[in-house]
């Protein structure tokens, strides 16, 4: 998520509103905004109705995959601190681009916690959208 | 399972330190939306 923030002006130029969605508690959401400096709107879906509507599921198996272990080992090696788990660690995330006509143009469901599309991939899809 | 080409499900959600946001309002303003669904906030 944080890697999208430097591209904010490009999202604006492409007439794209970035909406970040979390299922966590409001107090942790507010702390996350403060700690990360992210200024995109942070929406709260405590009951995960929107997560389910967009096909984002929980997965114990994917959360603890070798790929995930490798991701965290690399982060530790780079000096990063592992996050404190406050909520449901098995809920996977994802990225969805909806064009101004309401049609899904990209639907990326994370296969595991480390699986996110690069910012450039998201921008590439947005650049191909025609103005409404 | 939602696929490319499907109509995006509508929603309205509360936002931290802002008024609630509806996807439909964003789209009706002529904007695209990038929805970033987070995992837990560690």
Backbone of each chain as nested JSON, in Angstrom:
{
  "chains": [
    {"id": "A", "residues": [
      {"number": 1, "name": "UNK", "atoms": {"N": [0.823, -1.207, 0.0], "CA": [0.0, 0.0, 0.0], "C": [0.852, 1.25, 0.0]}},
      {"number": 2, "name": "UNK", "atoms": {"N": [1.836, 1.24, 0.874], "CA": [2.671, 2.431, 1.007], "C": [3.398, 2.737, -0.299]}},
      {"number": 3, "name": "UNK", "atoms": {"N": [3.666, 1.7, -1.103], "CA": [4.382, 1.931, -2.36], "C": [3.544, 2.681, -3.388]}},
      {"number": 4, "name": "UNK", "atoms": {"N": [2.222, 2.759, -3.177], "CA": [1.36, 3.508, -4.101], "C": [1.404, 5.006, -3.834]}},
      {"number": 5, "name": "UNK", "atoms": {"N": [1.72, 5.369, -2.618], "CA": [1.599, 6.765, -2.223], "C": [2.456, 7.724, -3.055]}},
      {"number": 6, "name": "UNK", "atoms": {"N": [3.688, 7.344, -3.416], "CA": [4.489, 8.266, -4.237], "C": [3.874, 8.54, -5.611]}},
      {"number": 7, "name": "UNK", "atoms": {"N": [2.926, 7.71, -6.037], "CA": [2.298, 7.873, -7.356], "C": [0.991, 8.656, -7.27]}},
      {"number": 8, "name": "UNK", "atoms": {"N": [0.763, 9.288, -6.161], "CA": [-0.52, 9.956, -5.943], "C": [-0.869, 10.948, -7.065]}},
      {"number": 9, "name": "UNK", "atoms": {"N": [0.078, 11.744, -7.476], "CA": [-0.225, 12.747, -8.516], "C": [-0.58, 12.07, -9.832]}},
      {"number": 10, "name": "UNK", "atoms": {"N": [0.032, 10.923, -10.1], "CA": [-0.286, 10.196, -11.34], "C": [-1.707, 9.624, -11.272]}},
      {"number": 11, "name": "UNK", "atoms": {"N": [-2.102, 9.13, -10.115], "CA": [-3.491, 8.664, -9.961], "C": [-4.451, 9.834, -10.159]}},
      {"number": 12, "name": "UNK", "atoms": {"N": [-4.109, 10.983, -9.635], "CA": [-4.964, 12.167, -9.816], "C": [-5.075, 12.51, -11.3]}},
      {"number": 13, "name": "UNK", "atoms": {"N": [-3.929, 12.49, -11.987], "CA": [-3.922, 12.831, -13.412], "C": [-4.79, 11.862, -14.206]}},
      {"number": 14, "name": "UNK", "atoms": {"N": [-4.838, 10.623, -13.765], "CA": [-5.629, 9.594, -14.457], "C": [-7.065, 9.542, -13.918]}},
      {"number": 15, "name": "UNK", "atoms": {"N": [-7.437, 10.565, -13.201], "CA": [-8.788, 10.676, -12.645], "C": [-9.19, 9.398, -11.898]}},
      {"number": 16, "name": "UNK", "atoms": {"N": [-8.345, 9.025, -10.994], "CA": [-8.562, 7.778, -10.248], "C": [-8.525, 8.055, -8.753]}},
      {"number": 17, "name": "UNK", "atoms": {"N": [-9.577, 7.676, -8.071], "CA": [-9.63, 7.81, -6.616], "C": [-9.139, 6.502, -5.997]}},
      {"number": 18, "name": "UNK", "atoms": {"N": [-8.119, 6.61, -5.17], "CA": [-7.601, 5.435, -4.471], "C": [-8.341, 5.311, -3.149]}},
      {"number": 19, "name": "UNK", "atoms": {"N": [-9.004, 4.201, -2.949], "CA": [-9.742, 3.944, -1.711], "C": [-9.125, 2.731, -1.03]}},
      {"number": 20, "name": "UNK", "atoms": {"N": [-8.586, 2.943, 0.137], "CA": [-7.971, 1.855, 0.896], "C": [-9.022, 1.307, 1.849]}},
      {"number": 21, "name": "UNK", "atoms": {"N": [-9.147, 0.008, 1.903], "CA": [-10.204, -0.617, 2.697], "C": [-9.582, -1.589, 3.696]}},
      {"number": 22, "name": "UNK", "atoms": {"N": [-10.014, -1.48, 4.932], "CA": [-9.514, -2.344, 5.997], "C": [-10.685, -2.93, 6.771]}},
      {"number": 23, "name": "UNK", "atoms": {"N": [-10.462, -4.082, 7.378], "CA": [-11.513, -4.658, 8.23], "C": [-11.167, -4.462, 9.707]}},
      {"number": 24, "name": "UNK", "atoms": {"N": [-10.073, -3.767, 9.95], "CA": [-9.573, -3.649, 11.32], "C": [-10.344, -2.599, 12.118]}},
      {"number": 25, "name": "UNK", "atoms": {"N": [-10.036, -2.508, 13.395], "CA": [-10.699, -1.53, 14.269], "C": [-10.26, -0.111, 13.918]}},
      {"number": 26, "name": "UNK", "atoms": {"N": [-11.16, 0.839, 14.188], "CA": [-10.871, 2.233, 13.834], "C": [-9.614, 2.765, 14.53]}},
      {"number": 27, "name": "UNK", "atoms": {"N": [-9.393, 2.367, 15.771], "CA": [-8.219, 2.903, 16.486], "C": [-6.922, 2.443, 15.823]}},
      {"number": 28, "name": "UNK", "atoms": {"N": [-6.918, 1.174, 15.325], "CA": [-5.711, 0.688, 14.659], "C": [-5.584, 1.316, 13.277]}},
      {"number": 29, "name": "UNK", "atoms": {"N": [-6.726, 1.57, 12.662], "CA": [-6.708, 2.213, 11.345], "C": [-6.133, 3.629, 11.452]}},
      {"number": 30, "name": "UNK", "atoms": {"N": [-6.545, 4.338, 12.483], "CA": [-6.038, 5.703, 12.687], "C": [-4.525, 5.667, 12.981]}},
      {"number": 31, "name": "UNK", "atoms": {"N": [-4.102, 4.694, 13.783], "CA": [-2.667, 4.561, 14.081], "C": [-1.891, 4.215, 12.813]}},
      {"number": 32, "name": "UNK", "atoms": {"N": [-2.464, 3.387, 11.969], "CA": [-1.792, 3.0, 10.716], "C": [-1.615, 4.218, 9.812]}},
      {"number": 33, "name": "UNK", "atoms": {"N": [-2.644, 5.052, 9.717], "CA": [-2.533, 6.269, 8.906], "C": [-1.424, 7.168, 9.453]}},
      {"number": 34, "name": "UNK", "atoms": {"N": [-1.38, 7.282, 10.767], "CA": [-0.364, 8.139, 11.393], "C": [1.038, 7.574, 11.146]}},
      {"number": 35, "name": "UNK", "atoms": {"N": [1.18, 6.256, 11.309], "CA": [2.514, 5.645, 11.198], "C": [3.032, 5.623, 9.769]}},
      {"number": 36, "name": "UNK", "atoms": {"N": [2.137, 5.434, 8.808], "CA": [2.572, 5.293, 7.418], "C": [2.597, 6.621, 6.673]}},
      {"number": 37, "name": "UNK", "atoms": {"N": [1.822, 7.589, 7.146], "CA": [1.746, 8.858, 6.422], "C": [0.879, 8.792, 5.184]}},
      {"number": 38, "name": "UNK", "atoms": {"N": [0.181, 7.694, 4.998], "CA": [-0.702, 7.539, 3.838], "C": [-1.867, 8.522, 3.962]}},
      {"number": 39, "name": "UNK", "atoms": {"N": [-2.177, 9.219, 2.873], "CA": [-3.263, 10.208, 2.926], "C": [-4.459, 9.821, 2.063]}},
      {"number": 40, "name": "UNK", "atoms": {"N": [-4.433, 8.624, 1.478], "CA": [-5.62, 8.148, 0.76], "C": [-6.738, 7.893, 1.779]}},
      {"number": 41, "name": "UNK", "atoms": {"N": [-7.982, 8.01, 1.359], "CA": [-9.079, 7.677, 2.294], "C": [-8.98, 6.225, 2.746]}},
      {"number": 42, "name": "UNK", "atoms": {"N": [-9.18, 6.014, 4.043], "CA": [-9.15, 4.656, 4.612], "C": [-10.56, 4.306, 5.067]}},
      {"number": 43, "name": "UNK", "atoms": {"N": [-11.152, 3.338, 4.381], "CA": [-12.532, 2.93, 4.657], "C": [-12.526, 1.693, 5.55]}},
      {"number": 44, "name": "UNK", "atoms": {"N": [-13.545, 1.593, 6.388], "CA": [-13.613, 0.475, 7.327], "C": [-14.771, -0.454, 6.985]}},
      {"number": 45, "name": "UNK", "atoms": {"N": [-14.44, -1.701, 6.812], "CA": [-15.423, -2.742, 6.48], "C": [-15.344, -3.816, 7.56]}},
      {"number": 46, "name": "UNK", "atoms": {"N": [-15.806, -3.467, 8.756], "CA": [-15.6, -4.328, 9.917], "C": [-16.22, -5.71, 9.741]}},
      {"number": 47, "name": "UNK", "atoms": {"N": [-17.336, -5.767, 9.038], "CA": [-18.004, -7.066, 8.862], "C": [-17.555, -7.776, 7.593]}},
      {"number": 48, "name": "UNK", "atoms": {"N": [-16.678, -7.144, 6.858], "CA": [-16.083, -7.713, 5.637], "C": [-17.109, -8.061, 4.571]}},
      {"number": 49, "name": "UNK", "atoms": {"N": [-18.194, -7.316, 4.53], "CA": [-19.195, -7.556, 3.483], "C": [-18.639, -7.215, 2.11]}},
      {"number": 50, "name": "UNK", "atoms": {"N": [-17.885, -6.108, 2.058], "CA": [-17.321, -5.7, 0.759], "C": [-16.186, -6.65, 0.356]}},
      {"number": 51, "name": "UNK", "atoms": {"N": [-15.396, -7.072, 1.322], "CA": [-14.368, -8.077, 1.025], "C": [-15.016, -9.3, 0.361]}},
      {"number": 52, "name": "UNK", "atoms": {"N": [-16.099, -9.764, 0.953], "CA": [-16.757, -10.965, 0.41], "C": [-17.371, -10.678, -0.963]}},
      {"number": 53, "name": "UNK", "atoms": {"N": [-17.971, -9.486, -1.104], "CA": [-18.602, -9.143, -2.382], "C": [-17.588, -9.122, -3.522]}},
      {"number": 54, "name": "UNK", "atoms": {"N": [-16.336, -8.801, -3.178], "CA": [-15.275, -8.747, -4.191], "C": [-14.452, -10.044, -4.226]}},
      {"number": 55, "name": "UNK", "atoms": {"N": [-14.93, -11.055, -3.527], "CA": [-14.314, -12.38, -3.632], "C": [-13.024, -12.551, -2.852]}},
      {"number": 56, "name": "UNK", "atoms": {"N": [-12.822, -11.752, -1.82], "CA": [-11.589, -11.848, -1.041], "C": [-11.841, -12.699, 0.194]}},
      {"number": 57, "name": "UNK", "atoms": {"N": [-11.129, -13.793, 0.283], "CA": [-11.391, -14.81, 1.304], "C": [-10.278, -14.875, 2.336]}},
      {"number": 58, "name": "UNK", "atoms": {"N": [-10.532, -15.722, 3.329], "CA": [-9.507, -16.063, 4.308], "C": [-8.814, -17.333, 3.834]}},
      {"number": 59, "name": "UNK", "atoms": {"N": [-7.538, -17.462, 4.161], "CA": [-6.841, -18.694, 3.816], "C": [-5.683, -18.92, 4.781]}},
      {"number": 60, "name": "UNK", "atoms": {"N": [-5.807, -19.962, 5.585], "CA": [-4.719, -20.324, 6.494], "C": [-3.547, -20.864, 5.685]}},
      {"number": 61, "name": "UNK", "atoms": {"N": [-3.861, -21.696, 4.701], "CA": [-2.818, -22.346, 3.904], "C": [-1.944, -21.332, 3.18]}},
      {"number": 62, "name": "UNK", "atoms": {"N": [-2.594, -20.342, 2.547], "CA": [-1.83, -19.358, 1.785], "C": [-1.065, -18.398, 2.687]}},
      {"number": 63, "name": "UNK", "atoms": {"N": [-1.633, -18.147, 3.863], "CA": [-0.957, -17.228, 4.775], "C": [0.38, -17.785, 5.22]}},
      {"number": 64, "name": "UNK", "atoms": {"N": [0.448, -19.093, 5.361], "CA": [1.689, -19.704, 5.855], "C": [2.429, -20.468, 4.763]}},
      {"number": 65, "name": "UNK", "atoms": {"N": [2.373, -20.006, 3.547], "CA": [3.059, -20.676, 2.447], "C": [4.569, -20.426, 2.528]}},
      {"number": 66, "name": "UNK", "atoms": {"N": [5.389, -21.276, 1.897], "CA": [6.838, -21.033, 1.846], "C": [7.17, -19.673, 1.24]}},
      {"number": 67, "name": "UNK", "atoms": {"N": [6.389, -19.249, 0.26], "CA": [6.613, -17.942, -0.361], "C": [6.482, -16.824, 0.677]}},
      {"number": 68, "name": "UNK", "atoms": {"N": [5.472, -16.96, 1.558], "CA": [5.278, -15.953, 2.592], "C": [6.449, -15.95, 3.567]}},
      {"number": 69, "name": "UNK", "atoms": {"N": [6.886, -17.145, 3.974], "CA": [8.019, -17.244, 4.897], "C": [9.256, -16.586, 4.281]}},
      {"number": 70, "name": "UNK", "atoms": {"N": [9.475, -16.822, 3.006], "CA": [10.616, -16.247, 2.3], "C": [10.511, -14.721, 2.275]}},
      {"number": 71, "name": "UNK", "atoms": {"N": [9.308, -14.209, 2.06], "CA": [9.07, -12.76, 2.037], "C": [9.456, -12.131, 3.374]}},
      {"number": 72, "name": "UNK", "atoms": {"N": [8.996, -12.745, 4.461], "CA": [9.285, -12.168, 5.772], "C": [10.75, -12.344, 6.162]}},
      {"number": 73, "name": "UNK", "atoms": {"N": [11.359, -13.438, 5.724], "CA": [12.787, -13.625, 5.999], "C": [13.601, -12.531, 5.315]}},
      {"number": 74, "name": "UNK", "atoms": {"N": [13.224, -12.195, 4.09], "CA": [13.946, -11.135, 3.367], "C": [13.751, -9.784, 4.058]}},
      {"number": 75, "name": "UNK", "atoms": {"N": [12.521, -9.55, 4.53], "CA": [12.264, -8.272, 5.22], "C": [13.073, -8.179, 6.511]}},
      {"number": 76, "name": "UNK", "atoms": {"N": [13.137, -9.295, 7.244], "CA": [13.926, -9.302, 8.468], "C": [15.402, -9.055, 8.165]}},
      {"number": 77, "name": "UNK", "atoms": {"N": [15.873, -9.695, 7.109], "CA": [17.272, -9.54, 6.715], "C": [17.576, -8.102, 6.324]}},
      {"number": 78, "name": "UNK", "atoms": {"N": [16.551, -7.396, 5.824], "CA": [16.73, -5.997, 5.416], "C": [16.575, -5.041, 6.594]}},
      {"number": 79, "name": "UNK", "atoms": {"N": [16.346, -5.602, 7.773], "CA": [16.261, -4.766, 8.96], "C": [14.863, -4.333, 9.331]}},
      {"number": 80, "name": "UNK", "atoms": {"N": [13.85, -4.846, 8.612], "CA": [12.47, -4.459, 8.911], "C": [11.988, -5.197, 10.165]}},
      {"number": 81, "name": "UNK", "atoms": {"N": [11.045, -4.592, 10.846], "CA": [10.424, -5.261, 11.993], "C": [9.173, -5.976, 11.52]}},
      {"number": 82, "name": "UNK", "atoms": {"N": [8.947, -7.153, 12.059], "CA": [7.724, -7.869, 11.681], "C": [6.519, -7.177, 12.312]}},
      {"number": 83, "name": "UNK", "atoms": {"N": [5.401, -7.114, 11.567], "CA": [4.226, -6.442, 12.112], "C": [3.616, -7.224, 13.265]}},
      {"number": 84, "name": "UNK", "atoms": {"N": [3.024, -6.483, 14.176], "CA": [2.283, -7.113, 15.271], "C": [0.903, -7.486, 14.731]}},
      {"number": 85, "name": "UNK", "atoms": {"N": [0.507, -8.734, 14.927], "CA": [-0.789, -9.177, 14.428], "C": [-1.867, -8.77, 15.418]}},
      {"number": 86, "name": "UNK", "atoms": {"N": [-2.744, -7.856, 14.991], "CA": [-3.811, -7.406, 15.881], "C": [-5.153, -7.972, 15.468]}},
      {"number": 87, "name": "UNK", "atoms": {"N": [-5.325, -8.238, 14.183], "CA": [-6.61, -8.691, 13.684], "C": [-6.524, -10.115, 13.163]}},
      {"number": 88, "name": "UNK", "atoms": {"N": [-7.262, -10.39, 12.116], "CA": [-7.313, -11.727, 11.528], "C": [-6.172, -11.872, 10.521]}},
      {"number": 89, "name": "UNK", "atoms": {"N": [-5.141, -12.655, 10.831], "CA": [-4.002, -12.75, 9.915], "C": [-4.291, -13.582, 8.666]}},
      {"number": 90, "name": "UNK", "atoms": {"N": [-5.439, -14.263, 8.656], "CA": [-5.733, -15.158, 7.53], "C": [-6.561, -14.511, 6.419]}},
      {"number": 91, "name": "UNK", "atoms": {"N": [-7.01, -13.265, 6.661], "CA": [-7.762, -12.564, 5.618], "C": [-6.785, -12.042, 4.574]}},
      {"number": 92, "name": "UNK", "atoms": {"N": [-6.981, -12.457, 3.333], "CA": [-6.122, -11.986, 2.259], "C": [-6.662, -10.693, 1.677]}},
      {"number": 93, "name": "UNK", "atoms": {"N": [-5.783, -9.927, 1.068], "CA": [-6.171, -8.655, 0.477], "C": [-6.275, -8.75, -1.038]}},
      {"number": 94, "name": "UNK", "atoms": {"N": [-6.317, -7.603, -1.665], "CA": [-6.398, -7.589, -3.118], "C": [-6.498, -6.167, -3.639]}},
      {"number": 95, "name": "UNK", "atoms": {"N": [-6.425, -6.05, -4.955], "CA": [-6.49, -4.752, -5.616], "C": [-7.476, -4.855, -6.765]}},
      {"number": 96, "name": "UNK", "atoms": {"N": [-8.379, -3.876, -6.858], "CA": [-9.415, -3.906, -7.901], "C": [-9.48, -2.519, -8.538]}},
      {"number": 97, "name": "UNK", "atoms": {"N": [-9.45, -2.481, -9.854], "CA": [-9.661, -1.223, -10.576], "C": [-11.061, -1.256, -11.175]}},
      {"number": 98, "name": "UNK", "atoms": {"N": [-11.821, -0.218, -10.87], "CA": [-13.181, -0.076, -11.406], "C": [-13.18, 1.178, -12.274]}},
      {"number": 99, "name": "UNK", "atoms": {"N": [-13.609, 1.06, -13.526], "CA": [-13.621, 2.26, -14.356], "C": [-14.838, 3.122, -14.018]}},
      {"number": 100, "name": "UNK", "atoms": {"N": [-14.879, 4.323, -14.587], "CA": [-15.927, 5.27, -14.219], "C": [-17.317, 4.784, -14.62]}},
      {"number": 101, "name": "UNK", "atoms": {"N": [-17.371, 3.78, -15.484], "CA": [-18.642, 3.185, -15.866], "C": [-19.083, 2.072, -14.927]}},
      {"number": 102, "name": "UNK", "atoms": {"N": [-18.262, 1.789, -13.908], "CA": [-18.638, 0.773, -12.923], "C": [-18.216, -0.637, -13.292]}},
      {"number": 103, "name": "UNK", "atoms": {"N": [-17.325, -0.763, -14.269], "CA": [-16.892, -2.092, -14.717], "C": [-15.504, -2.413, -14.167]}},
      {"number": 104, "name": "UNK", "atoms": {"N": [-15.358, -3.639, -13.695], "CA": [-14.07, -4.08, -13.153], "C": [-13.071, -4.234, -14.302]}},
      {"number": 105, "name": "UNK", "atoms": {"N": [-11.925, -3.557, -14.168], "CA": [-10.885, -3.607, -15.212], "C": [-9.64, -4.352, -14.759]}},
      {"number": 106, "name": "UNK", "atoms": {"N": [-9.508, -4.549, -13.483], "CA": [-8.421, -5.387, -12.945], "C": [-8.928, -5.954, -11.625]}},
      {"number": 107, "name": "UNK", "atoms": {"N": [-8.726, -7.238, -11.443], "CA": [-9.111, -7.877, -10.175], "C": [-7.955, -8.775, -9.749]}},
      {"number": 108, "name": "UNK", "atoms": {"N": [-7.201, -8.299, -8.801], "CA": [-6.049, -9.059, -8.313], "C": [-6.331, -9.49, -6.878]}},
      {"number": 109, "name": "UNK", "atoms": {"N": [-6.552, -10.775, -6.698], "CA": [-6.72, -11.3, -5.344], "C": [-5.383, -11.862, -4.913]}},
      {"number": 110, "name": "UNK", "atoms": {"N": [-4.917, -11.414, -3.779], "CA": [-3.604, -11.871, -3.322], "C": [-3.614, -13.382, -3.115]}},
      {"number": 111, "name": "UNK", "atoms": {"N": [-2.599, -14.034, -3.684], "CA": [-2.467, -15.486, -3.474], "C": [-1.894, -15.767, -2.09]}},
      {"number": 112, "name": "UNK", "atoms": {"N": [-1.161, -14.792, -1.573], "CA": [-0.582, -14.901, -0.235], "C": [-0.315, -13.476, 0.234]}},
      {"number": 113, "name": "UNK", "atoms": {"N": [0.105, -13.292, 1.479], "CA": [0.247, -11.926, 2.008], "C": [1.227, -11.049, 1.237]}},
      {"number": 114, "name": "UNK", "atoms": {"N": [2.182, -11.661, 0.541], "CA": [3.2, -10.865, -0.151], "C": [2.814, -10.549, -1.593]}},
      {"number": 115, "name": "UNK", "atoms": {"N": [1.694, -11.052, -2.025], "CA": [1.321, -10.95, -3.44], "C": [0.485, -9.703, -3.704]}},
      {"number": 116, "name": "UNK", "atoms": {"N": [1.126, -8.679, -4.239], "CA": [0.46, -7.445, -4.626], "C": [0.948, -7.04, -6.007]}},
      {"number": 117, "name": "UNK", "atoms": {"N": [0.08, -6.478, -6.851], "CA": [0.568, -6.039, -8.156], "C": [1.465, -4.807, -8.003]}},
      {"number": 118, "name": "UNK", "atoms": {"N": [2.508, -4.699, -8.822], "CA": [3.34, -3.495, -8.749], "C": [2.538, -2.258, -9.134]}},
      {"number": 119, "name": "UNK", "atoms": {"N": [2.931, -1.116, -8.583], "CA": [2.222, 0.134, -8.889], "C": [2.192, 0.384, -10.393]}},
      {"number": 120, "name": "UNK", "atoms": {"N": [3.277, 0.048, -11.076], "CA": [3.342, 0.313, -12.522], "C": [2.29, -0.497, -13.284]}},
      {"number": 121, "name": "UNK", "atoms": {"N": [2.007, -1.701, -12.81], "CA": [0.962, -2.53, -13.455], "C": [-0.41, -1.856, -13.306]}},
      {"number": 122, "name": "UNK", "atoms": {"N": [-0.683, -1.318, -12.111], "CA": [-1.96, -0.64, -11.876], "C": [-2.07, 0.605, -12.756]}},
      {"number": 123, "name": "UNK", "atoms": {"N": [-0.985, 1.363, -12.84], "CA": [-0.999, 2.579, -13.652], "C": [-1.169, 2.243, -15.133]}},
      {"number": 124, "name": "UNK", "atoms": {"N": [-0.572, 1.144, -15.552], "CA": [-0.684, 0.719, -16.951], "C": [-2.145, 0.449, -17.32]}},
      {"number": 125, "name": "UNK", "atoms": {"N": [-2.856, -0.229, -16.433], "CA": [-4.279, -0.507, -16.696], "C": [-5.062, 0.803, -16.742]}},
      {"number": 126, "name": "UNK", "atoms": {"N": [-4.775, 1.698, -15.816], "CA": [-5.507, 2.979, -15.76], "C": [-5.24, 3.838, -16.992]}},
      {"number": 127, "name": "UNK", "atoms": {"N": [-4.021, 3.785, -17.499], "CA": [-3.696, 4.592, -18.69], "C": [-4.459, 4.113, -19.915]}},
      {"number": 128, "name": "UNK", "atoms": {"N": [-4.851, 2.851, -19.911], "CA": [-5.55, 2.294, -21.067], "C": [-7.05, 2.575, -21.046]}},
      {"number": 129, "name": "UNK", "atoms": {"N": [-7.533, 3.092, -19.927], "CA": [-8.966, 3.37, -19.845], "C": [-9.295, 4.635, -20.606]}},
      {"number": 130, "name": "UNK", "atoms": {"N": [-10.371, 4.598, -21.324], "CA": [-10.813, 5.793, -22.029], "C": [-11.582, 6.683, -21.073]}},
      {"number": 131, "name": "UNK", "atoms": {"N": [-11.516, 7.988, -21.279], "CA": [-12.342, 8.869, -20.444], "C": [-13.818, 8.536, -20.645]}},
      {"number": 132, "name": "UNK", "atoms": {"N": [-14.639, 8.64, -19.58], "CA": [-16.07, 8.304, -19.712], "C": [-16.791, 9.286, -20.629]}}
    ]},
    {"id": "B", "residues": [
      {"number": 1, "name": "UNK", "atoms": {"N": [-17.363, -15.442, -8.117], "CA": [-16.043, -14.804, -8.137], "C": [-16.042, -13.636, -9.112]}},
      {"number": 2, "name": "UNK", "atoms": {"N": [-15.637, -12.477, -8.637], "CA": [-15.634, -11.275, -9.47], "C": [-14.548, -11.382, -10.553]}},
      {"number": 3, "name": "UNK", "atoms": {"N": [-14.916, -11.0, -11.782], "CA": [-13.964, -11.081, -12.897], "C": [-13.892, -9.747, -13.634]}},
      {"number": 4, "name": "UNK", "atoms": {"N": [-12.816, -9.585, -14.391], "CA": [-12.701, -8.412, -15.253], "C": [-13.89, -8.395, -16.212]}},
      {"number": 5, "name": "UNK", "atoms": {"N": [-14.524, -7.248, -16.345], "CA": [-15.712, -7.125, -17.202], "C": [-17.016, -7.168, -16.428]}},
      {"number": 6, "name": "UNK", "atoms": {"N": [-16.955, -7.623, -15.182], "CA": [-18.162, -7.647, -14.341], "C": [-18.486, -6.235, -13.833]}},
      {"number": 7, "name": "UNK", "atoms": {"N": [-19.737, -6.042, -13.482], "CA": [-20.12, -4.796, -12.802], "C": [-19.595, -4.856, -11.364]}},
      {"number": 8, "name": "UNK", "atoms": {"N": [-18.989, -3.767, -10.919], "CA": [-18.44, -3.736, -9.559], "C": [-19.573, -3.625, -8.543]}},
      {"number": 9, "name": "UNK", "atoms": {"N": [-19.561, -4.447, -7.503], "CA": [-20.589, -4.324, -6.456], "C": [-20.546, -2.942, -5.801]}},
      {"number": 10, "name": "UNK", "atoms": {"N": [-21.703, -2.357, -5.639], "CA": [-21.787, -1.036, -5.001], "C": [-21.573, -1.173, -3.498]}},
      {"number": 11, "name": "UNK", "atoms": {"N": [-21.044, -0.122, -2.898], "CA": [-20.909, -0.124, -1.44], "C": [-20.788, 1.303, -0.933]}},
      {"number": 12, "name": "UNK", "atoms": {"N": [-21.121, 1.455, 0.311], "CA": [-20.857, 2.691, 1.066], "C": [-20.226, 2.263, 2.379]}},
      {"number": 13, "name": "UNK", "atoms": {"N": [-19.097, 2.871, 2.707], "CA": [-18.402, 2.49, 3.942], "C": [-17.998, 3.731, 4.733]}},
      {"number": 14, "name": "UNK", "atoms": {"N": [-17.965, 3.591, 6.051], "CA": [-17.433, 4.698, 6.867], "C": [-15.939, 4.841, 6.604]}},
      {"number": 15, "name": "UNK", "atoms": {"N": [-15.458, 6.064, 6.739], "CA": [-14.031, 6.331, 6.534], "C": [-13.448, 6.969, 7.787]}},
      {"number": 16, "name": "UNK", "atoms": {"N": [-12.165, 6.741, 8.001], "CA": [-11.499, 7.296, 9.174], "C": [-11.342, 8.804, 8.995]}},
      {"number": 17, "name": "UNK", "atoms": {"N": [-11.916, 9.553, 9.919], "CA": [-11.797, 11.02, 9.94], "C": [-12.34, 11.696, 8.69]}},
      {"number": 18, "name": "UNK", "atoms": {"N": [-13.266, 11.047, 8.008], "CA": [-13.922, 11.63, 6.83], "C": [-15.37, 11.15, 6.833]}},
      {"number": 19, "name": "UNK", "atoms": {"N": [-16.221, 11.792, 6.041], "CA": [-17.588, 11.269, 5.885], "C": [-17.556, 9.919, 5.168]}},
      {"number": 20, "name": "UNK", "atoms": {"N": [-18.63, 9.135, 5.275], "CA": [-18.687, 7.853, 4.547], "C": [-18.491, 8.074, 3.049]}},
      {"number": 21, "name": "UNK", "atoms": {"N": [-17.935, 7.082, 2.398], "CA": [-17.664, 7.17, 0.964], "C": [-18.429, 6.06, 0.247]}},
      {"number": 22, "name": "UNK", "atoms": {"N": [-19.123, 6.447, -0.823], "CA": [-19.858, 5.486, -1.648], "C": [-19.141, 5.336, -2.982]}},
      {"number": 23, "name": "UNK", "atoms": {"N": [-18.942, 4.106, -3.405], "CA": [-18.295, 3.873, -4.699], "C": [-19.064, 4.581, -5.805]}},
      {"number": 24, "name": "UNK", "atoms": {"N": [-20.383, 4.535, -5.73], "CA": [-21.207, 5.142, -6.782], "C": [-20.952, 6.639, -6.918]}},
      {"number": 25, "name": "UNK", "atoms": {"N": [-20.719, 7.304, -5.794], "CA": [-20.458, 8.743, -5.837], "C": [-19.154, 9.04, -6.58]}},
      {"number": 26, "name": "UNK", "atoms": {"N": [-18.156, 8.197, -6.347], "CA": [-16.864, 8.36, -7.03], "C": [-17.061, 8.197, -8.533]}},
      {"number": 27, "name": "UNK", "atoms": {"N": [-17.778, 7.147, -8.915], "CA": [-17.965, 6.845, -10.337], "C": [-18.827, 7.915, -11.009]}},
      {"number": 28, "name": "UNK", "atoms": {"N": [-19.844, 8.384, -10.291], "CA": [-20.717, 9.408, -10.877], "C": [-19.998, 10.737, -11.046]}},
      {"number": 29, "name": "UNK", "atoms": {"N": [-18.912, 10.919, -10.329], "CA": [-18.091, 12.124, -10.505], "C": [-17.15, 11.964, -11.701]}},
      {"number": 30, "name": "UNK", "atoms": {"N": [-17.253, 10.835, -12.393], "CA": [-16.429, 10.618, -13.58], "C": [-15.041, 10.092, -13.277]}},
      {"number": 31, "name": "UNK", "atoms": {"N": [-14.862, 9.588, -12.076], "CA": [-13.55, 9.068, -11.69], "C": [-13.539, 7.542, -11.727]}},
      {"number": 32, "name": "UNK", "atoms": {"N": [-12.344, 7.003, -11.986], "CA": [-12.128, 5.569, -11.785], "C": [-11.86, 5.361, -10.296]}},
      {"number": 33, "name": "UNK", "atoms": {"N": [-11.893, 4.107, -9.882], "CA": [-11.568, 3.799, -8.484], "C": [-10.554, 2.665, -8.439]}},
      {"number": 34, "name": "UNK", "atoms": {"N": [-9.549, 2.86, -7.62], "CA": [-8.614, 1.774, -7.3], "C": [-8.907, 1.372, -5.864]}},
      {"number": 35, "name": "UNK", "atoms": {"N": [-9.405, 0.172, -5.693], "CA": [-9.754, -0.325, -4.359], "C": [-8.603, -1.188, -3.86]}},
      {"number": 36, "name": "UNK", "atoms": {"N": [-8.036, -0.795, -2.748], "CA": [-6.914, -1.529, -2.168], "C": [-7.396, -2.174, -0.881]}},
      {"number": 37, "name": "UNK", "atoms": {"N": [-7.629, -3.454, -0.927], "CA": [-8.102, -4.189, 0.248], "C": [-6.89, -4.652, 1.044]}},
      {"number": 38, "name": "UNK", "atoms": {"N": [-6.796, -4.149, 2.264], "CA": [-5.654, -4.478, 3.109], "C": [-5.864, -5.785, 3.854]}},
      {"number": 39, "name": "UNK", "atoms": {"N": [-4.731, -6.356, 4.293], "CA": [-4.79, -7.406, 5.307], "C": [-4.879, -6.696, 6.663]}},
      {"number": 40, "name": "UNK", "atoms": {"N": [-4.579, -7.395, 7.724], "CA": [-4.64, -6.753, 9.034], "C": [-3.637, -5.602, 9.08]}},
      {"number": 41, "name": "UNK", "atoms": {"N": [-3.911, -4.661, 9.937], "CA": [-3.043, -3.493, 10.058], "C": [-1.969, -3.764, 11.093]}},
      {"number": 42, "name": "UNK", "atoms": {"N": [-0.872, -4.353, 10.686], "CA": [0.212, -4.634, 11.625], "C": [1.148, -3.461, 11.721]}}
    ]}
  ]
}
